[in-house]
């Protein structure tokens, strides 16, 4: 009787879970991949800094994600991964990263996506050598089709939805932009705010828009210019302040917490309270990044600062992690050219349903000799084969669970912690 129950449970779970792994309560790392290599990927870092690579491939029969993962954004239970080199967007389940749809029509050199009223607005460079074909692609999120386009000035880049308007930074594409476009969503009227050379990052705070401009580089063929930080009043889109950097300085990667702005210069991170009217003169954090372009990406999630290190654009990059106090936490090895960090979907804790997802993840998965669980508790683990036979039972500890004696194949892992139970798939290879 008990065996029949287990077999029924496994049969149910095969359909219910679709043999999918959940990636919850951690950090997602978007890895760009070298252009033309089709090596874009997503890594997952648990709260105790264990890393699972290429979770898109794991969820989709080792299919490649695509070429040059530029950015990612989320709405409801979906993640939209913008693939610049593939001129496509992969729509995936936010929790499992199983692919739901591919949008590959109507997008040419897409960069970033924002959402408003069941529409996705995607900045597209068009042909990088043509200065007059940049546009916003308007995607119907129900059909996943590009239903219209909005012509834009050259080099559309990051995009924010603010007060029923789209604010688009014109970094310039292969040229050099100086403006923020403001698009009225209701009628698609477009106006411009001149801010400075190469506006690359935007932060919204208390009805103000902060724009970081990098300045023209020395190799632009034009006179090199310094970067600047521009503050815009969103009430009337007027410029409140314009702070140029000393000498010739090229800042990047503007982020913020509740009280401070952070940006990078080379391998250094600078911290500036919103209340400051002058730029800081000393760095807040000096990172170990040595690439000539400096820090490749910067994000702040739950009081931790995440630094993307392209590591010479090699097969493996690094994620350097710091507390907001500036203290170093750890360096994790990720994949090819990490460029952005995102908070993964949060688990639904406190549910009475035994099949509700908890915060447990298995890694690596597939496993060869040992797998681990992102838990610091002695949770009870039971492993079943697909006949319903229990093949292993033990309390989990930080040494992991040895599966070297199991045959290659698919197993069901039952994890019990207090009054909660999670069922997950494990592949042994």
N, C-alpha and C positions, 0 to 999 in steps of 0.2 A: 504493500500500500504506500509506504513512504517513498519507495523508488519510483512508483508511478507518479506521485506528487512532484518529485524532483524532475522527472522527465517532462511533465506538463509545464512546470515552471520554466525549464530551459527552453522548451518549444515556444512558450509565450514570450520569453525574453529575447529570443532570436528575432521574433517579429517586432517586439516593442522597442528594443534598443537598436535594431538593424546592425548589430555588431559594431556599434560606434563607441568611440572613446570620448568622454567629456573633458573639456579643458576649462576648468572653473577656478575662480578665486586666485588667479595668478596674473602674469604679465605676458602679453603677446609681443613678439619682436618681429617686425617686418624687415625681411632681408631682401635688398634690391636685386642682387645678382648682377654680374657683369653683363653689359649690353651684348646681345647676340648669343648668350650662353644658355638661355632658357632656364636659368638657375634661380629664379625668384623663389622665395620660400617664407614660411612663417615658423618661428620657434616659440616654444611655450616654457616660461620659467615659473616654477612653483614658488610658494611663499618661503620655502627653505632652500631656494636657489638651485633646484635640480632642473636640468634643461632637457626638453624633448625637441628634437629637430624635425623639420619638414612635416608639421602636423597636417598640412593640406594633403601631401602625398600619402600619409598614413591613413587618412580618412577616405581617400579616393583611389584605391588600388594602385598607388605609386604613380599616378598621373602627374605630370609636371604642372606647376602653377602657371608658369608663363615667363615672359621676358620683361625684366625691370619692373619690380613692384614699387611703384612710386608712393602710394599712400593707401590708407584704409579708413573707412568710416562706418558707423553702425546706426541702424534704426530697427526698432522692435527686436526681433530675434534673428536678424540678418546682419552679416558683415559684407561690405562691398570693397573688394580689393581692386584698386586701379592699377592696371598693367600698362605702363607707358610704351614699352617696346613692342608689346603684342597688340597695341591699340584695342584693348578689351578690358572688361570688368568681370571678375568672377564674383558671383553672389553665392555666399556660403552660409550654412547654419552657424550662428554666433557661438554655439556651445560645442558642436562636434566638428565643424569645418568641412562637413560634407557639402559638396557642390549642389546648389539648387538651380542655378542658371548661369549662362555665359552671355554677356552682352558684347557682341563683336561687330555690330553693324552701326555705322553712323558716328564712330569714334576714331579720331586721328590724333595720335600723340596725346592721349588723355593724361591729366595730371592730378587733380583733386576733385572730390565730390562733396556736396552739401545737400541737405534735404529740407523740403518745405511742402506741406499739404500733398503728400503722396507723389511728389515729384523729386527726382534727383537732378541736380545741376552740376554738370561736369565741365571743368575748364579743359579746353583742347587747343593745343598749339596749331593744329593743322600741319601743313608742310613747313618744317622749321626754316626752310630757305625762302619762304614767301611771307611777306610782312602784312598781307591783307586778308589772310584766310583764317585767323584765330576766331574761336567761337565758344559759346556755352552750349553744350548738348543738353536738352531737356528730356529726361527719361521718365516714362510712366512706370511707377514702381509696381503696378499690378501686372502689366504686360511685359515689363523689362525691355521695352522698345524705345528707341529715340524718336520722340514724336514731333520735335521741332528743334530749331537752333536759334541762338541769338548772336549776331555778329559782334565781335569785340576787337579792340585794339590789340597790337602784337604782345605776345608773351604772357598770356593769362596764367596765373599760378594759384596761390592759395585763395580760398573762398570762404566767406562767413555769411550766415544768414542772420540779419539783425533788423528787428522791427519791420518785418515784411519786405525787406530789401536785401539784395545781394551785394556784398562788398568784395571786390575782386582785385587782388594785387597784380600789377603788371611788371613782373620782374624782367620781362623782355624776351624770353625764349632764347634764340640764338642772337638776338639784338640786345638793346639796353633800354628798359622801360623806366618811367618816372612817376606813374600815376596809380591811383586807386579808382576803379570804376564803381559807380553806384547804380544798380539796376533796380528799378521799381518792378517788383514781381507782377503786379496786377496788369500793367500795360507794357512792360519791357522797355520803358524809356531808360536811356543810359546817360549819366552825367559823370564828370571826372573831377578828382581832387589831385592836384600836383603836390607830391610829397618829397621826392628826392630820387637819386639814382638807385635802381635795383631794389624796390620794396619787396622784401622776401618773407616777412613774418608779420602776423597781426594778432593782437590780444584785445579782447573786449573787457572793460571793467568800469562799472558805475556810469554807464552811458557815455563812456569815452572809448575811442579806438586808438590803440597804441600800434604804430607801424615802425618796424625796424628796416631801414634802408642800408644796404651793404656798401654803396658807393661804387664807382666805376673802377675795375681792376687795372693794373698797369698794362696788361696785355690786350686791352680793349681796342687799341688803335685810336683812342681818344685821350684827352687829358685825364689822368687818374684823379678821382675825387674821394673824399672821405665819407664814411657812413654817417648816418644821423638817426635819431629817435624822434618821431613825430607823434604828437598827441592831437587827436581830432575830437571835437565836440559833436556827438551824434545827433544832437538836437537840430543843428543847422549845417553840419558837415564843415564847420570852420576849423582852421588850425589854431589850436590853443598855444602850443609850444613846439619849438623846432630846435633840438639839441644836437649840434654837430660834434663828432668825436675829434679829439685833438690830433693834430698832424694828419697823416693819411692812415686811417684805421678802417678795417673791413669787418664789422661785427656780423654775427649770424645767429639764427635759432632763438627767437624770442619766445619765452614761456613765462608762466606766472603762477604764484599761489595767491592766497587771499590778501597778502600785504606787500608782496615784492614782485618785481620783474627780474628775470634772469636772462642773460644772453652770453654768447661766446665770442671770444677773439682768439683765433688760433686754437691752442689746447687749453685755454683758461676759461673759467666761468666767472662772470661778474654778477653781483647782486645789487639791485637798486630798489629801495622802498618806493611805493607809488607816491608818497608824500615828498620825495626829493625833487628839487628843481635843477639839480646838476648831476652829471654823470659821475659814477664812481671812478676813482683813480687807481685803486688797487684791486687785484683779483680776489674772488671769494674761494675758488677751488682751482688748483692746478692739476690737470689730469695727466696720465701717462701717454696720451695720444701723440704720435710722432709724425703722422702723415702731413704732407705739405699743405693740404686743404684744412688741416686741423680737425676739430670735432665734426663728425659727419651727421649727427643727429642728437637732439636733446629733448627730454620730456620730464615732467614732474607728475608723479602718480602717488597718492596716499603718503605724502610727506617723504618721498624718496626721489632723488634726482637720477635719471637714467641717461648715460652718455654712450652714444654709438661711436665705436672705433672701427673704421674700415680696415685697419691692419694692413695697409699697403694694397688693399683691394684683392686680398688673397681669398682662398676658399673658405677660411674661417675668420670671422670678425669677433669683436669683444663687446660686451656690455659692462661698463664700469658703473657701479651703483654707490651713491652717497646718500647720507641723511641730509635733511634740509639744514642741519647745523653745520654742514660742510665735512662731516666725518666720513671717511671711506668705509664702505661695508664689504664689498666683494667685487671681483671681476668674474663674469661668466663668459665662457666661449660659446658663440652662437654660429651663424652661418655667413654666407657670402654677402658682404657689404650691408650690415644693418643700418637702417636709416630712421626708423620710428618705433616708438613703444606705445602700447595701448593696454588699458585695463581689460582683462578677460571678463566674460560674463560671470556674475556672482551666483553662487548656489542658493537654492531655496531652502535655507536652514529652518529647523524647528517644525517641519511638517510631520504629521503622524503617519502618513503613508509610507510604508516600508520601502516602496519602490521609488520614492522621491530621491532626486539627486542630492548628494552631500558634497562636501568640498574635497573628496578624495580623488586623486588621479594616480594612475599607474605609469611608471616610466622605468627604463625605456620600454616601449611597446610598439613593435615586437621586441621580445627579450630573447637572449640566447642562453645565458647562465643564471642571471639574477635580475629580479625586478624590485622596485621600491615603491613606497606609497608616501605621498606628501602629508605625513602625519607624525606628530611627536608623541602620540599615545600608543599604548600596547593594544591595538585593535585586533580583534579575532578575524583570521583569514581562513577561508575554506575554498578550495579549488576543485571544480567539477570538470570532467571531460564531457563530451557531447552525448554520451550515453546516460548521463546522470550519475556516474560513479564518482565518489569523492577520491581524488588522487593526492590531496595534500591538505593538512590542517595544522595551523600553528598560530601563535601570537606573533604579531609583527614587531620587529625591532629595527634599529637603524642599520643593521647589517644586511637588511633586505631579505628576500625570500628566494631560496635556491630552487631553480627549475631545470637544472642541468640534466636531471635524471628523467625528465618528461619527454615524451616523443614530440616531434614537431607537429604543430597543429593549433587548433583554436580551443580555448578553455574559457569557462565561466568562473569569475572570481567573486565570491561573496564576502563583503567586508561588514563586520558588525562592530558598532561603537555605541555603547550605552543603549539607547532605545531606537537607534537608527540603523538602517541596513542599506547598503549600496551594492548593486550588481553591475559588474563591468566585464568587458571582453578582454582577454589576454591572448596574444599570439606568441607562440614559442617557435623560434626558427633555428 
